[in-house]
Amino acid sequence: MLYRLLRPLLFLLPAETAHGLVLRAVAWLGRRPFLRARARARLAPPLPELRCERLGLSFENPFGLAAGMDKDGGAASGFFALGFGFVEVGTLTPRPQPGNPAPRLFRLPRELAIVNRMGFNNAGATAGAAALAGAWRPGPLGVNVGRNKATPDEDAIADYEAAARTVAKVADYVVVNVSSPNTPGLRRLQEVERIAPLLRRVRSALHEGAKGRVPLLVKVAPDLTDAEVEALVDAAVAEGVDGIVATNSTIARPAGTAGRYAEAGGLSGRPLGERAFACTRVAVARAAGRLALVSVGGILSPADAFERLAAGAALLQLYTGLVYGGPAFVGELVRGVSRRMRGLGVRNLEELADWGRSHPSKL
């Protein structure tokens, strides 16, 4: 209720200004142990049917914060206080960079969408790792890594190695971001002949940095064809990757809406939902249980979340839904999905995926 009253005022500010204010408020919450624990318990109480084991890690619920919201990790503890089962920060690059010129973040309230062309603005992997070292983490904490914009294409893999090695000791899992539309040339790394050596070398760097095994995932673009998604899944399985994050934001625009989406950059939110869900289903089918699928893009309601989980997604991530739904949004998903599961007599997320396979026409 409070957020619904405040949101129109917040939306009067430029999008990036409002984003910064929210980050500071969430970071403030995260630094206060009593408040953060109480907020988490009230906003998204733990429910046994939503607990799960994924990537060799334990999750209180399957709802996570997507990368891009907290670039440097300074607010990770506060986002856990909002009830997230896991939090992913970044994208972190090996060296600090300012990102693209402002304005670079735009709201589209009528479409429940956001366009961003931030360009991996972050303080660098070393600063990010320091911020995360003391973070309160009642669930897994992931780190999304990428390359610096100024790095020559032939040295791109070395950037991923360096960033991964730096964050390995503070990350419960690491995601290789080869799908952002806002760094020139980055998406070419999704090509099978390039992704295989990249994943191999990042896996080795993680082992060196952590002196042990850190789950590795790769984040893919929604603008790939189904065949390209399948090829990426095959490459990930062949390289021993633990999961796929599907999807990043899209450079495509819905037919006949060019005027409403005039700003360049990656589009997220409701217009992305259909394609993100399609990529999820393709990747789940191709993986056939050999890796975990994290679905992100256009999840704006408990019905959306239920559909993705029933389709076989292991975990879900939120960004735009949080912007429009506010701090109670995770709790709405927790309660809404749980209510639907109980109505079907489904006792856990594995049974929900089984139900989805048995009732494909209902998804």
C-alpha positions as semicolon CSV with decimal commas, in nm:
position;residue;x (nm);y (nm);z (nm)
1;M;0,000;0,000;0,000
2;L;0,274;0,243;0,099
3;Y;0,474;0,175;-0,216
4;R;0,165;0,224;-0,433
5;L;0,126;0,569;-0,277
6;L;0,494;0,657;-0,313
7;R;0,555;0,515;-0,659
8;P;0,400;0,807;-0,853
9;L;0,628;1,046;-0,665
10;L;0,930;0,825;-0,722
11;F;0,845;0,802;-1,091
12;L;0,855;1,181;-1,118
13;L;1,232;1,154;-1,080
14;P;1,461;1,047;-1,365
15;A;1,478;0,668;-1,365
16;E;1,845;0,642;-1,271
17;T;1,807;0,900;-0,992
18;A;1,518;0,701;-0,844
19;H;1,718;0,381;-0,883
20;G;2,003;0,533;-0,683
21;L;1,770;0,647;-0,404
22;V;1,614;0,302;-0,379
23;L;1,956;0,135;-0,368
24;R;2,064;0,360;-0,082
25;A;1,744;0,285;0,110
26;V;1,782;-0,091;0,059
27;A;2,150;-0,074;0,158
28;W;2,050;0,115;0,476
29;L;1,804;-0,162;0,563
30;G;2,071;-0,425;0,503
31;R;2,307;-0,267;0,757
32;R;2,053;-0,301;1,042
33;P;2,039;-0,662;1,164
34;F;1,714;-0,641;1,361
35;L;1,522;-0,458;1,087
36;R;1,648;-0,676;0,803
37;A;1,562;-1,002;0,981
38;R;1,219;-0,875;1,078
39;A;1,148;-0,742;0,728
40;R;1,241;-1,074;0,570
41;A;1,022;-1,273;0,809
42;R;0,721;-1,047;0,750
43;L;0,752;-0,982;0,377
44;A;0,822;-1,339;0,260
45;P;0,784;-1,598;0,536
46;P;0,957;-1,932;0,472
47;L;0,719;-2,194;0,332
48;P;0,830;-2,559;0,314
49;E;0,680;-2,622;-0,031
50;L;0,908;-2,356;-0,184
51;R;1,236;-2,476;-0,034
52;C;1,465;-2,637;-0,289
53;E;1,815;-2,760;-0,363
54;R;1,967;-2,623;-0,683
55;L;2,325;-2,600;-0,811
56;G;2,433;-2,784;-0,498
57;L;2,297;-2,493;-0,289
58;S;1,994;-2,452;-0,059
59;F;1,724;-2,197;-0,140
60;E;1,445;-2,087;0,096
61;N;1,241;-1,994;-0,210
62;P;1,314;-1,994;-0,585
63;F;1,280;-1,617;-0,636
64;G;1,603;-1,425;-0,692
65;L;1,715;-1,073;-0,770
66;A;1,844;-1,046;-1,128
67;A;2,180;-0,890;-1,207
68;G;2,168;-0,523;-1,301
69;M;1,973;-0,394;-1,003
70;D;2,269;-0,391;-0,762
71;K;2,574;-0,344;-0,982
72;D;2,839;-0,333;-0,706
73;G;2,689;-0,549;-0,430
74;G;2,652;-0,274;-0,172
75;A;2,281;-0,346;-0,119
76;A;2,286;-0,726;-0,131
77;S;2,199;-0,769;0,237
78;G;1,905;-0,532;0,200
79;F;1,765;-0,722;-0,095
80;F;1,778;-1,041;0,108
81;A;1,571;-0,852;0,367
82;L;1,297;-0,811;0,103
83;G;1,253;-1,188;0,100
84;F;1,459;-1,299;-0,198
85;G;1,569;-1,662;-0,189
86;F;1,892;-1,559;-0,360
87;V;2,055;-1,242;-0,485
88;E;2,273;-1,189;-0,792
89;V;2,487;-0,875;-0,820
90;G;2,679;-0,724;-1,108
91;T;2,766;-0,717;-1,384
92;L;3,120;-0,676;-1,247
93;T;3,408;-0,621;-1,486
94;P;3,777;-0,664;-1,397
95;R;3,840;-0,289;-1,407
96;P;3,603;-0,005;-1,306
97;Q;3,412;0,167;-1,584
98;P;3,153;0,447;-1,594
99;G;2,920;0,286;-1,845
100;N;2,738;0,469;-2,122
101;P;2,644;0,839;-2,110
102;A;2,325;0,934;-1,928
103;P;2,031;0,928;-1,972
104;R;2,053;0,551;-2,007
105;L;1,759;0,411;-1,807
106;F;1,395;0,462;-1,909
107;R;1,060;0,352;-1,766
108;L;0,759;0,262;-1,978
109;P;0,483;0,238;-1,714
110;R;0,200;0,172;-1,955
111;E;0,383;-0,132;-2,089
112;L;0,525;-0,237;-1,748
113;A;0,865;-0,224;-1,915
114;I;1,211;-0,072;-1,884
115;V;1,473;0,014;-2,145
116;N;1,833;0,036;-2,032
117;R;2,165;0,096;-2,199
118;M;2,373;0,122;-1,884
119;G;2,683;-0,039;-2,030
120;F;2,821;-0,234;-1,731
121;N;2,874;0,071;-1,511
122;N;3,049;-0,064;-1,200
123;A;3,335;-0,004;-0,960
124;G;3,521;-0,316;-1,071
125;A;3,550;-0,672;-0,946
126;T;3,793;-0,594;-0,663
127;A;3,560;-0,333;-0,510
128;G;3,262;-0,561;-0,563
129;A;3,431;-0,851;-0,389
130;A;3,517;-0,627;-0,094
131;A;3,155;-0,511;-0,065
132;L;3,029;-0,869;-0,066
133;A;3,281;-1,008;0,181
134;G;3,077;-0,905;0,483
135;A;2,728;-0,930;0,334
136;W;2,445;-1,091;0,531
137;R;2,336;-1,382;0,316
138;P;2,048;-1,602;0,436
139;G;2,050;-1,748;0,084
140;P;2,296;-1,797;-0,204
141;L;2,473;-1,489;-0,336
142;G;2,566;-1,493;-0,704
143;V;2,799;-1,268;-0,902
144;N;2,752;-1,182;-1,269
145;V;3,077;-1,105;-1,456
146;G;3,156;-0,945;-1,790
147;R;3,423;-0,781;-2,000
148;N;3,534;-0,420;-2,006
149;K;3,415;-0,217;-2,303
150;A;3,768;-0,103;-2,392
151;T;3,911;-0,455;-2,396
152;P;3,999;-0,576;-2,747
153;D;3,791;-0,869;-2,868
154;E;4,093;-1,099;-2,871
155;D;4,143;-1,035;-2,497
156;A;3,780;-1,068;-2,391
157;I;3,816;-1,413;-2,236
158;A;4,100;-1,289;-2,017
159;D;3,862;-1,025;-1,876
160;Y;3,610;-1,292;-1,775
161;E;3,887;-1,500;-1,620
162;A;4,017;-1,205;-1,417
163;A;3,674;-1,102;-1,290
164;A;3,577;-1,459;-1,201
165;R;3,905;-1,522;-1,018
166;T;3,858;-1,201;-0,816
167;V;3,505;-1,281;-0,697
168;A;3,545;-1,657;-0,657
169;K;3,589;-1,650;-0,279
170;V;3,279;-1,437;-0,212
171;A;3,042;-1,588;-0,472
172;D;2,816;-1,886;-0,411
173;Y;2,783;-1,909;-0,789
174;V;2,909;-1,709;-1,089
175;V;2,727;-1,614;-1,410
176;V;2,911;-1,539;-1,734
177;N;2,728;-1,255;-1,908
178;V;2,774;-1,291;-2,283
179;S;2,431;-1,150;-2,372
180;S;2,413;-0,785;-2,270
181;P;2,309;-0,574;-2,571
182;N;2,494;-0,268;-2,441
183;T;2,862;-0,365;-2,488
184;P;2,968;-0,373;-2,854
185;G;3,071;-0,718;-2,973
186;L;2,979;-0,891;-2,647
187;R;2,700;-1,107;-2,790
188;R;2,936;-1,265;-3,044
189;L;3,077;-1,459;-2,750
190;Q;2,755;-1,666;-2,754
191;E;2,872;-1,833;-3,074
192;V;2,947;-2,197;-2,998
193;E;3,307;-2,186;-3,119
194;R;3,374;-1,892;-2,882
195;I;3,168;-1,990;-2,580
196;A;3,335;-2,328;-2,526
197;P;3,690;-2,196;-2,461
198;L;3,549;-1,906;-2,258
199;L;3,359;-2,139;-2,024
200;R;3,657;-2,371;-1,995
201;R;3,892;-2,094;-1,892
202;V;3,646;-1,930;-1,652
203;R;3,584;-2,264;-1,483
204;S;3,961;-2,298;-1,430
205;A;3,988;-1,941;-1,298
206;L;3,708;-2,004;-1,048
207;H;3,882;-2,312;-0,920
208;E;4,206;-2,119;-0,876
209;G;4,035;-1,827;-0,702
210;A;3,817;-2,028;-0,465
211;K;4,035;-2,338;-0,416
212;G;3,721;-2,540;-0,472
213;R;3,415;-2,574;-0,690
214;V;3,191;-2,273;-0,756
215;P;2,880;-2,335;-0,971
216;L;2,909;-2,168;-1,312
217;L;2,619;-2,046;-1,526
218;V;2,593;-1,861;-1,857
219;K;2,336;-1,591;-1,937
220;V;2,190;-1,594;-2,288
221;A;2,002;-1,346;-2,504
222;P;1,633;-1,375;-2,598
223;D;1,720;-1,269;-2,953
224;L;1,879;-1,606;-3,034
225;T;1,685;-1,851;-3,246
226;D;1,560;-2,169;-3,082
227;A;1,832;-2,362;-3,263
228;E;2,098;-2,126;-3,127
229;V;1,960;-2,167;-2,773
230;E;1,980;-2,545;-2,814
231;A;2,338;-2,521;-2,940
232;L;2,434;-2,309;-2,640
233;V;2,276;-2,560;-2,403
234;D;2,472;-2,838;-2,570
235;A;2,796;-2,641;-2,537
236;A;2,724;-2,564;-2,171
237;V;2,658;-2,930;-2,095
238;A;2,974;-3,035;-2,279
239;E;3,182;-2,790;-2,074
240;G;3,034;-2,899;-1,742
241;V;2,843;-2,577;-1,681
242;D;2,586;-2,595;-1,402
243;G;2,310;-2,378;-1,545
244;I;2,167;-2,140;-1,803
245;V;2,011;-1,802;-1,723
246;A;1,743;-1,726;-1,982
247;T;1,718;-1,447;-2,067
248;N;1,884;-1,108;-2,077
249;S;1,699;-0,803;-2,211
250;T;1,606;-0,783;-2,580
251;I;1,700;-0,550;-2,863
252;A;1,378;-0,645;-3,045
253;R;1,066;-0,432;-3,022
254;P;0,704;-0,553;-3,045
255;A;0,558;-0,511;-3,392
256;G;0,398;-0,173;-3,453
257;T;0,528;-0,013;-3,133
258;A;0,850;0,152;-3,246
259;G;0,733;0,497;-3,135
260;R;0,671;0,385;-2,779
261;Y;1,013;0,219;-2,756
262;A;1,217;0,491;-2,921
263;E;1,517;0,466;-2,688
264;A;1,796;0,227;-2,784
265;G;1,900;-0,043;-2,538
266;G;1,776;-0,363;-2,382
267;L;1,401;-0,395;-2,326
268;S;1,273;-0,584;-2,020
269;G;0,938;-0,640;-1,852
270;R;0,604;-0,743;-1,998
271;P;0,705;-0,716;-2,370
272;L;0,989;-0,962;-2,306
273;G;0,778;-1,217;-2,122
274;E;0,657;-1,430;-2,411
275;R;1,000;-1,472;-2,569
276;A;1,175;-1,528;-2,236
277;F;0,925;-1,801;-2,153
278;A;0,973;-1,959;-2,496
279;C;1,352;-1,963;-2,444
280;T;1,298;-2,119;-2,102
281;R;1,092;-2,402;-2,250
282;V;1,341;-2,465;-2,530
283;A;1,635;-2,473;-2,289
284;V;1,455;-2,695;-2,037
285;A;1,365;-2,945;-2,308
286;R;1,715;-2,949;-2,455
287;A;1,890;-2,976;-2,118
288;A;1,672;-3,271;-2,013
289;G;1,777;-3,234;-1,652
290;R;2,149;-3,205;-1,725
291;L;2,170;-2,846;-1,598
292;A;1,955;-2,597;-1,407
293;L;1,751;-2,337;-1,595
294;V;1,709;-1,995;-1,433
295;S;1,422;-1,809;-1,599
296;V;1,413;-1,428;-1,605
297;G;1,220;-1,174;-1,811
298;G;0,860;-1,056;-1,788
299;I;0,774;-1,217;-1,452
300;L;0,522;-0,967;-1,318
301;S;0,270;-1,174;-1,122
302;P;0,228;-1,498;-0,925
303;A;0,064;-1,647;-1,236
304;D;0,377;-1,574;-1,441
305;A;0,600;-1,727;-1,174
306;F;0,381;-2,037;-1,138
307;E;0,388;-2,091;-1,515
308;R;0,768;-2,075;-1,537
309;L;0,820;-2,313;-1,245
310;A;0,561;-2,556;-1,380
311;A;0,744;-2,546;-1,715
312;G;1,058;-2,676;-1,545
313;A;1,253;-2,365;-1,452
314;A;1,472;-2,442;-1,150
315;L;1,482;-2,082;-1,026
316;L;1,338;-1,744;-1,126
317;Q;1,488;-1,394;-1,125
318;L;1,317;-1,056;-1,100
319;Y;1,407;-0,701;-1,198
320;T;1,133;-0,504;-1,372
321;G;0,864;-0,673;-1,163
322;L;1,034;-0,539;-0,851
323;V;1,045;-0,185;-0,994
324;Y;0,670;-0,183;-1,057
325;G;0,564;-0,413;-0,773
326;G;0,776;-0,267;-0,494
327;P;0,928;-0,424;-0,182
328;A;0,628;-0,653;-0,118
329;F;0,655;-0,813;-0,463
330;V;0,864;-1,114;-0,356
331;G;0,616;-1,189;-0,079
332;E;0,329;-1,170;-0,329
333;L;0,503;-1,433;-0,541
334;V;0,579;-1,653;-0,240
335;R;0,219;-1,651;-0,122
336;G;0,063;-1,662;-0,467
337;V;0,264;-1,956;-0,599
338;S;0,224;-2,146;-0,272
339;R;-0,154;-2,096;-0,285
340;R;-0,170;-2,235;-0,639
341;M;0,047;-2,533;-0,546
342;R;-0,172;-2,620;-0,249
343;G;-0,482;-2,591;-0,464
344;L;-0,339;-2,861;-0,691
345;G;-0,219;-3,078;-0,404
346;V;0,142;-3,020;-0,511
347;R;0,384;-3,050;-0,219
348;N;0,711;-2,917;-0,362
349;L;0,870;-2,765;-0,672
350;E;0,970;-3,103;-0,815
351;E;0,606;-3,214;-0,804
352;L;0,507;-2,884;-0,964
353;A;0,742;-2,950;-1,258
354;D;0,597;-3,303;-1,286
355;W;0,248;-3,153;-1,292
356;G;0,358;-2,914;-1,568
357;R;0,491;-3,199;-1,780
358;S;0,162;-3,382;-1,736
359;H;-0,050;-3,074;-1,820
360;P;0,137;-2,888;-2,098
361;S;-0,187;-2,742;-2,236
362;K;-0,235;-2,550;-1,910
363;L;0,093;-2,359;-1,946
